[in-house]
Amino acid sequence: MISIFKSVSGVLTALMPYPQPHPAILRLTLSIIVPVYNGGEKFRQCLSSLFQADPSPQEIIVVADGDTDGSWRVGEELGAKVVRMSKQGGPARARNEGARAAKGEILLFIDADVIVPPDMVSRIVRTFQGYPHLSALFGSYDDTPGETNFLSQYKNLFHYYIHQTSGEEASTFWGACGAIRRQVFMELGGFDESYRQPSIEDIELGYRLKGAGYRIRLDKGLQIRHLKRWTSLRLLKSDFFYRALPWAGLIWRNRRFINDLNLRGRYRLSVMMVWGFLIGMGWAFHRPESLAVAGFLALFVVLLNMPVYRFFARKRGFWFALKVIPWHWLYYFYCGLAFFLGFLRYFFLEHFFRKPDPPKALSRFPRTEHNREESP
């Protein structure tokens, strides 16, 4: 009976609006952790926005990941607590080092190339206070990217669209602006340090969080401004090698085909339709009638993604939306390719090599059952 009551209570809590206590009664402490490698001027802007938060966090920890441009000096100059690493180990390791040095009950991970809103700390803390069963939450990019070139606008706006149209009960995590209870983070072993580049270490942590029964929330109102400049080579390299390919391997390894964020049904269907279109176009050299099939599939993809294209047209105009289509289809193409290659990679690693051990707890904490999802 108690278990049923807790389950019903948890469902009702998820449907309730965010509580709005006055900032003066905030009780949970929060530590902000910023990993940085040669952050430059964007890092200075990021830290400046963090120090303008009202109320202030308990501490701001900068983890200098073997930087060579003196980013750690910027942290010291602005008053942050600085943790220096002798050589670059990747953002996963840097975030874990910051977590070990943190004192707050809530750990908030922020990327070094974003600007945060002044009410971020109060919004996050009151959410955790209002939802005792919540273990982690993350936000979204806003719709005003710092760089004005087409690819930067496209990439960041698409990310904004995905988060703003997804469900609030999340199935993953996001390290650019993600908060988690410290005890939960330590118990699960933090981020997987085998990811040596900015990759899917946050998604992988989210999978472990959900697998352990913890709740994650997407707060669509918690929006940060991304300052990164995307170029063609950087975008393709990051999206394919550091995101799509390892994410596909993670899906196969965990057997979790979640219907959330980038993995929703219509996006998976779009991947298949784009590949069908390309095969039809290629086959037309032998069978001209396959052009009709390719044309039908192309029309289907456009109609299936019309909400996306309308969004871009509304935000940046018709011609911008028209330029988005080939890049969007290219995105579907390499997502499908990564899914296939990820399966091959997983198959051979699973059958011919020993699977890596999961991350161990970063430190020993008593298990906190009040943060877990209750099952009926």
C-alpha positions as CSV (number, residue, x, y, z in Angstrom):
1,M,0.0,0.0,0.0
2,I,2.8,2.4,0.9
3,S,4.5,1.6,-2.4
4,I,1.3,2.3,-4.4
5,F,0.9,5.6,-2.5
6,K,4.4,6.7,-3.3
7,S,4.0,5.8,-7.0
8,V,0.8,7.8,-7.3
9,S,2.4,10.7,-5.4
10,G,5.4,10.6,-7.8
11,V,3.1,10.8,-10.9
12,L,1.1,13.7,-9.4
13,T,4.3,15.5,-8.5
14,A,5.6,15.2,-12.1
15,L,2.4,16.9,-13.4
16,M,2.4,19.8,-10.9
17,P,3.9,23.2,-11.9
18,Y,7.3,24.2,-10.5
19,P,7.1,25.6,-7.0
20,Q,8.0,29.3,-6.6
21,P,9.5,29.9,-3.1
22,H,11.3,33.2,-2.4
23,P,15.0,32.9,-3.0
24,A,15.7,33.9,0.6
25,I,14.5,30.5,1.8
26,L,16.7,28.4,-0.6
27,R,18.3,25.7,1.5
28,L,20.1,23.4,-0.8
29,T,23.7,24.3,-1.6
30,L,24.9,24.3,-5.3
31,S,28.4,24.0,-6.8
32,I,29.0,25.0,-10.4
33,I,31.7,23.0,-12.3
34,V,33.1,24.4,-15.5
35,P,35.7,22.2,-17.4
36,V,37.8,24.3,-19.8
37,Y,40.5,23.7,-22.4
38,N,41.8,26.8,-24.0
39,G,38.6,28.7,-23.6
40,G,39.7,32.1,-24.7
41,E,37.3,35.1,-24.6
42,K,34.2,32.9,-24.7
43,F,35.3,31.3,-21.4
44,R,35.7,34.8,-19.8
45,Q,32.2,35.7,-20.9
46,C,30.9,32.4,-19.5
47,L,32.5,33.0,-16.1
48,S,31.4,36.6,-16.0
49,S,27.7,35.4,-16.4
50,L,28.2,32.8,-13.7
51,F,29.4,35.4,-11.2
52,Q,26.3,37.5,-12.0
53,A,24.0,34.7,-10.8
54,D,21.5,35.8,-8.1
55,P,21.6,34.3,-5.6
56,S,25.3,33.2,-5.9
57,P,26.2,29.5,-5.8
58,Q,28.2,28.1,-2.9
59,E,31.2,27.9,-5.2
60,I,32.3,28.1,-8.8
61,I,34.9,25.5,-9.7
62,V,37.0,25.8,-12.9
63,V,38.8,22.6,-14.0
64,A,41.6,23.6,-16.3
65,D,42.0,20.5,-18.4
66,G,45.7,20.8,-19.3
67,D,45.0,24.2,-21.0
68,T,47.9,26.0,-22.7
69,D,46.3,29.5,-23.1
70,G,46.2,30.3,-19.4
71,S,42.5,29.8,-19.0
72,W,43.1,28.8,-15.4
73,R,44.4,32.4,-14.7
74,V,41.1,33.8,-15.9
75,G,39.3,31.6,-13.3
76,E,41.6,32.8,-10.5
77,E,41.3,36.4,-11.7
78,L,37.5,36.3,-11.5
79,G,37.4,34.5,-8.2
80,A,36.7,30.9,-9.0
81,K,38.2,27.9,-7.3
82,V,40.6,26.4,-9.8
83,V,41.6,22.8,-10.2
84,R,44.5,22.3,-12.6
85,M,45.2,19.1,-14.5
86,S,48.7,18.6,-15.8
87,K,47.5,17.1,-19.1
88,Q,44.3,17.0,-21.1
89,G,42.1,14.2,-20.1
90,G,38.8,15.2,-21.7
91,P,35.6,16.9,-20.2
92,A,34.4,13.7,-18.5
93,R,37.5,13.4,-16.4
94,A,37.6,17.2,-15.8
95,R,34.0,17.2,-14.6
96,N,34.7,14.2,-12.2
97,E,37.7,16.1,-10.8
98,G,35.5,19.1,-10.2
99,A,32.9,17.0,-8.5
100,R,35.5,15.5,-6.1
101,A,36.5,19.1,-5.1
102,A,32.9,20.3,-4.8
103,K,31.1,20.9,-1.5
104,G,27.5,21.6,-2.7
105,E,24.6,19.1,-2.4
106,I,23.8,19.9,-6.1
107,L,26.4,19.7,-8.8
108,L,25.7,22.0,-11.8
109,F,27.9,21.3,-14.9
110,I,28.3,24.2,-17.3
111,D,30.2,24.2,-20.6
112,A,32.9,26.9,-21.0
113,D,31.4,28.5,-24.1
114,V,27.9,29.5,-22.9
115,I,26.3,32.4,-21.2
116,V,23.8,31.6,-18.4
117,P,20.7,33.6,-17.2
118,P,21.0,35.4,-13.8
119,D,18.1,33.3,-12.2
120,M,19.7,30.0,-13.1
121,V,20.8,29.0,-9.6
122,S,17.5,29.9,-7.9
123,R,15.5,28.1,-10.6
124,I,17.6,24.9,-10.2
125,V,17.6,24.9,-6.4
126,R,13.9,25.5,-6.0
127,T,13.2,22.7,-8.5
128,F,15.2,20.2,-6.5
129,Q,13.6,21.4,-3.3
130,G,10.1,21.2,-4.8
131,Y,10.7,17.7,-6.1
132,P,12.5,15.5,-3.5
133,H,12.3,12.5,-5.9
134,L,14.1,14.3,-8.7
135,S,17.7,13.3,-9.1
136,A,18.9,15.3,-12.1
137,L,17.7,18.0,-14.5
138,F,19.1,19.8,-17.6
139,G,18.2,22.8,-19.7
140,S,18.4,23.9,-23.3
141,Y,20.2,26.3,-25.6
142,D,18.2,29.4,-26.3
143,D,17.2,30.6,-29.8
144,T,19.8,33.4,-30.0
145,P,23.2,31.7,-30.8
146,G,26.3,33.9,-30.3
147,E,27.7,33.2,-33.7
148,T,25.9,34.5,-36.8
149,N,27.2,32.2,-39.6
150,F,24.6,29.8,-41.1
151,L,26.0,26.6,-39.6
152,S,26.2,28.0,-36.1
153,Q,22.6,29.3,-36.3
154,Y,21.4,26.0,-37.8
155,K,23.1,23.7,-35.4
156,N,22.1,25.6,-32.2
157,L,18.6,26.3,-33.3
158,F,18.1,22.6,-34.2
159,H,19.3,21.7,-30.7
160,Y,16.9,24.3,-29.3
161,Y,14.0,22.8,-31.3
162,I,14.7,19.2,-30.2
163,H,14.7,20.1,-26.5
164,Q,11.7,22.4,-26.7
165,T,9.6,19.8,-28.4
166,S,10.6,16.9,-26.2
167,G,8.9,15.6,-23.1
168,E,9.9,17.0,-19.7
169,E,10.3,13.5,-18.2
170,A,13.7,12.9,-19.7
171,S,15.6,9.7,-20.5
172,T,19.1,11.1,-20.7
173,F,21.3,13.9,-19.4
174,W,23.0,17.0,-20.9
175,G,26.4,18.2,-19.6
176,A,26.4,21.7,-21.1
177,C,23.8,22.8,-18.5
178,G,23.0,19.8,-16.3
179,A,22.5,19.5,-12.5
180,I,22.5,16.4,-10.4
181,R,22.4,15.5,-6.7
182,R,26.0,15.0,-5.6
183,Q,25.3,11.8,-3.7
184,V,23.7,10.2,-6.8
185,F,26.5,11.4,-9.1
186,M,29.2,9.9,-6.8
187,E,27.3,6.6,-6.3
188,L,27.1,6.0,-10.0
189,G,30.7,6.8,-10.5
190,G,30.3,10.1,-12.4
191,F,31.1,10.5,-16.1
192,D,32.7,7.6,-18.0
193,E,36.3,8.8,-18.4
194,S,36.9,6.5,-21.4
195,Y,35.4,9.3,-23.5
196,R,38.5,11.4,-24.1
197,Q,36.8,14.0,-26.3
198,P,33.6,16.0,-25.9
199,S,31.3,13.2,-26.8
200,I,28.3,11.4,-25.3
201,E,29.6,11.0,-21.7
202,D,26.5,12.9,-20.5
203,I,24.1,10.7,-22.5
204,E,25.8,7.6,-21.1
205,L,25.5,9.0,-17.6
206,G,21.8,9.6,-18.3
207,Y,21.3,5.9,-19.4
208,R,22.9,4.8,-16.1
209,L,20.7,7.2,-14.1
210,K,17.5,5.8,-15.7
211,G,18.8,2.2,-15.4
212,A,19.3,2.7,-11.7
213,G,15.7,4.1,-11.3
214,Y,16.5,7.8,-10.9
215,R,14.3,10.6,-12.3
216,I,15.6,13.2,-14.8
217,R,13.7,16.3,-15.8
218,L,14.1,18.5,-18.9
219,D,13.5,22.1,-17.8
220,K,12.6,23.9,-21.1
221,G,12.7,27.3,-19.4
222,L,16.3,26.9,-18.2
223,Q,18.0,28.3,-21.4
224,I,21.6,29.2,-22.0
225,R,23.2,31.0,-24.9
226,H,25.8,29.1,-26.9
227,L,28.8,31.0,-28.2
228,K,30.5,28.3,-30.2
229,R,31.2,28.8,-33.9
230,W,30.5,25.8,-36.1
231,T,32.2,25.2,-39.4
232,S,31.5,22.4,-41.9
233,L,34.4,20.2,-40.9
234,R,34.0,20.8,-37.2
235,L,30.2,20.0,-37.3
236,L,30.6,16.8,-39.4
237,K,33.5,15.5,-37.3
238,S,31.7,16.2,-34.0
239,D,28.3,15.0,-35.1
240,F,29.5,11.7,-36.7
241,F,32.7,10.6,-34.8
242,Y,32.0,12.0,-31.3
243,R,28.2,11.9,-31.2
244,A,26.3,9.6,-33.6
245,L,28.8,6.8,-33.8
246,P,29.4,6.3,-30.0
247,W,25.7,6.9,-29.3
248,A,24.8,4.1,-31.7
249,G,27.2,1.8,-29.9
250,L,25.6,2.8,-26.6
251,I,22.1,2.0,-27.9
252,W,23.2,-1.4,-29.1
253,R,25.0,-2.1,-25.8
254,N,22.1,-1.1,-23.6
255,R,19.3,-2.3,-26.0
256,R,17.5,1.0,-25.2
257,F,15.7,2.5,-28.2
258,I,14.1,5.4,-26.3
259,N,11.4,7.5,-27.9
260,D,12.9,10.8,-26.8
261,L,14.9,13.8,-28.1
262,N,16.8,12.9,-31.3
263,L,15.5,9.3,-31.2
264,R,11.8,9.9,-31.6
265,G,9.9,7.8,-34.0
266,R,9.5,10.3,-36.9
267,Y,13.2,11.0,-36.8
268,R,14.1,7.3,-37.0
269,L,11.6,7.0,-39.9
270,S,13.2,10.0,-41.6
271,V,16.6,8.2,-41.5
272,M,15.1,5.2,-43.3
273,M,13.3,7.4,-45.9
274,V,16.5,9.4,-46.6
275,W,18.5,6.2,-47.2
276,G,15.6,4.8,-49.3
277,F,15.7,8.0,-51.4
278,L,19.5,7.8,-51.9
279,I,19.3,4.1,-52.9
280,G,16.4,4.9,-55.3
281,M,18.5,7.7,-56.9
282,G,21.5,5.4,-57.3
283,W,19.4,2.5,-58.7
284,A,17.9,4.9,-61.3
285,F,21.0,4.3,-63.5
286,H,19.8,0.7,-64.0
287,R,16.0,1.1,-63.5
288,P,14.8,4.6,-64.4
289,E,11.4,3.9,-62.8
290,S,13.0,4.0,-59.4
291,L,13.2,7.8,-59.8
292,A,9.5,7.8,-59.0
293,V,10.0,5.9,-55.8
294,A,12.9,8.2,-54.8
295,G,10.7,11.3,-55.5
296,F,7.9,9.9,-53.4
297,L,10.3,9.2,-50.5
298,A,11.7,12.7,-50.8
299,L,8.3,14.2,-50.6
300,F,7.5,12.0,-47.6
301,V,10.6,13.2,-45.8
302,V,9.8,16.9,-46.4
303,L,6.2,16.4,-45.1
304,L,7.4,14.4,-42.1
305,N,9.8,17.1,-41.1
306,M,7.6,20.1,-42.0
307,P,7.3,21.2,-38.4
308,V,11.1,21.5,-38.3
309,Y,11.2,23.5,-41.5
310,R,8.3,25.8,-40.4
311,F,10.2,26.4,-37.1
312,F,13.3,27.5,-39.0
313,A,11.3,29.7,-41.4
314,R,9.5,31.3,-38.4
315,K,12.8,32.0,-36.7
316,R,15.1,33.0,-39.6
317,G,13.0,33.2,-42.7
318,F,12.1,31.1,-45.8
319,W,15.5,31.1,-47.5
320,F,17.2,30.1,-44.3
321,A,14.8,27.2,-43.9
322,L,15.5,26.2,-47.5
323,K,19.2,26.0,-46.9
324,V,18.5,23.9,-43.8
325,I,17.0,21.0,-45.8
326,P,20.2,19.5,-47.4
327,W,22.1,19.8,-44.1
328,H,19.2,18.2,-42.3
329,W,19.1,15.3,-44.8
330,L,22.8,14.9,-44.5
331,Y,22.3,14.7,-40.7
332,Y,19.8,11.8,-41.3
333,F,22.2,10.1,-43.7
334,Y,25.2,10.0,-41.3
335,C,22.9,9.0,-38.3
336,G,21.8,6.0,-40.3
337,L,25.4,5.2,-41.3
338,A,26.6,5.6,-37.7
339,F,23.8,3.3,-36.5
340,F,24.9,0.5,-38.9
341,L,28.6,1.0,-38.1
342,G,27.8,1.1,-34.4
343,F,26.1,-2.2,-34.7
344,L,29.1,-3.8,-36.4
345,R,31.5,-2.3,-33.8
346,Y,29.3,-3.5,-31.0
347,F,29.0,-7.0,-32.5
348,F,32.7,-7.5,-32.8
349,L,33.6,-6.0,-29.4
350,E,30.8,-8.0,-27.7
351,H,31.9,-11.3,-29.2
352,F,35.6,-11.0,-29.5
353,F,36.7,-8.6,-26.7
354,R,35.9,-8.3,-23.1
355,K,33.4,-5.6,-22.3
356,P,34.7,-2.6,-20.2
357,D,33.7,-2.5,-16.6
358,P,31.2,0.2,-15.7
359,P,32.5,3.3,-13.8
360,K,32.9,2.7,-10.0
361,A,31.7,5.1,-7.4
362,L,33.8,8.2,-7.1
363,S,33.5,8.0,-3.3
364,R,31.4,6.1,-0.8
365,F,28.1,7.5,0.1
366,P,25.0,5.9,1.7
367,R,22.3,5.1,-0.8
368,T,19.6,7.7,-0.8
369,E,16.4,6.0,-1.5
370,H,14.4,9.2,-1.4
371,N,15.9,10.2,-4.8
372,R,14.9,7.0,-6.6
373,E,11.8,6.3,-8.6
374,E,9.3,4.2,-6.7
375,S,8.0,1.2,-8.5
376,P,4.5,-0.1,-7.9
